[in-house]
């Protein structure tokens, strides 16, 4: 995808997220458990909102010229994604609940306001713009690479939150296609092409669950 296509796909997915966050059912079920075991609807909403909020935070953070991490490697190296008690998932839940602590109305408004600013800001950012991944000190990504990872997060968690509150899944097609491309490439990097081929065509030989990235 081109820079324009990536940014357009991201902004559309982010806009869909802000609309879902503002749904009354999200606020009504804020304290209830979501479809993700161990995560409340509020925590899940906070996590979804962070894929809008963090882009702005990272754009405003310092950069030092580190070798940028690709969106594929960002996911391929993750460990403990399917283990609820892993350091990765504990950190995700903690950051999500921190955001959710503001309450449903504030979270929805913060995400909406950030999306509006990003819609004006992103088209003017240069193609070589870098951002620091603030929760991974010293790590940087190209802006468009980071936006690809946010398309993954937005499409995955739009569905999670929609299912949690009985709403339609609003994930846009362009962001879904981008997310699938990133995750498939991450599966290839993590497991190798033969394993991914087995997962796609010979499931009885898929000994690594090779298509599972998150």
Residue pairs with C-beta under 8 A, 6 or more apart in sequence:
1 9
1 178
3 127
3 144
4 123
5 174
6 144
6 147
6 148
6 151
6 178
7 122
7 123
7 144
7 147
8 174
9 151
9 172
9 174
9 175
9 177
9 178
10 55
10 122
10 147
10 148
10 150
10 151
10 154
10 175
11 115
11 118
11 119
11 122
12 172
12 174
12 175
13 150
13 151
13 154
13 155
13 158
13 171
13 172
13 175
14 51
14 52
14 55
14 111
14 115
14 118
14 150
14 154
15 115
15 119
16 154
16 158
16 170
16 171
16 172
17 48
17 49
17 51
17 52
17 111
17 115
17 154
17 157
17 158
18 52
18 108
18 111
18 112
18 115
19 170
20 26
20 48
20 158
20 161
20 162
20 167
20 170
21 45
21 48
21 49
21 104
21 107
21 108
21 111
21 112
21 161
22 108
22 112
23 165
23 167
25 165
25 166
25 167
26 41
26 45
26 104
26 108
26 161
26 165
27 104
27 105
28 165
29 41
29 164
29 165
30 40
30 41
30 42
30 45
30 100
30 103
30 104
31 40
31 41
31 42
32 40
32 41
32 164
33 39
33 40
33 41
34 40
34 41
34 43
34 44
34 160
34 161
34 164
35 160
35 163
35 164
36 44
36 160
36 164
37 84
38 84
38 93
39 47
39 93
39 96
40 97
40 100
41 161
41 164
41 165
42 97
42 100
42 104
42 107
43 93
43 96
43 97
43 100
44 96
44 157
44 160
44 161
44 164
45 100
45 104
45 107
45 161
46 95
46 96
46 97
46 98
46 99
46 100
46 101
46 107
47 92
47 95
47 96
47 99
47 153
47 157
48 111
48 153
48 154
48 157
48 158
48 160
48 161
49 99
49 107
49 108
49 110
49 111
50 95
50 96
50 99
51 150
51 153
51 154
51 157
52 111
52 114
52 115
52 118
53 99
53 110
53 111
53 114
54 134
54 150
55 114
55 118
55 131
55 146
55 147
55 150
56 114
56 117
56 118
56 121
57 134
58 131
58 132
58 133
58 134
58 146
59 121
59 125
59 129
59 131
59 143
61 131
61 132
61 134
62 132
63 130
63 131
63 132
63 140
64 132
64 138
64 140
65 130
65 140
66 138
66 139
66 140
67 140
68 130
68 140
68 141
68 142
68 145
69 133
69 139
69 140
69 141
69 145
70 141
70 145
71 141
71 145
71 146
71 148
71 149
71 152
71 182
72 182
72 185
72 186
72 189
73 186
73 189
74 141
74 145
74 149
74 186
75 149
75 152
75 182
75 183
75 186
75 213
75 214
76 185
76 186
76 187
76 189
76 190
76 213
77 190
78 88
78 213
78 214
79 86
79 88
80 86
80 87
80 88
80 89
81 88
81 89
81 212
81 213
81 214
82 212
83 89
91 135
95 135
99 107
100 107
102 110
122 143
122 147
125 143
127 144
128 142
129 142
129 143
129 144
130 140
130 141
130 142
130 143
131 140
131 141
131 142
131 143
131 146
132 139
132 140
133 139
133 140
133 141
133 146
141 149
148 178
148 182
149 182
151 175
151 178
151 179
151 182
152 178
152 179
152 182
152 183
152 214
154 171
154 175
155 171
155 175
155 176
155 179
156 179
156 214
158 169
158 170
158 171
159 169
159 171
161 167
162 168
162 169
162 170
163 169
183 213
183 214
184 196
184 211
186 213
187 196
187 199
187 210
187 211
187 212
187 213
188 196
190 210
190 213
191 208
191 210
195 206
195 207
195 208
195 210
196 210
196 211
198 205
198 206
198 207
198 210
199 206
199 208
199 209
199 210
199 211
200 211
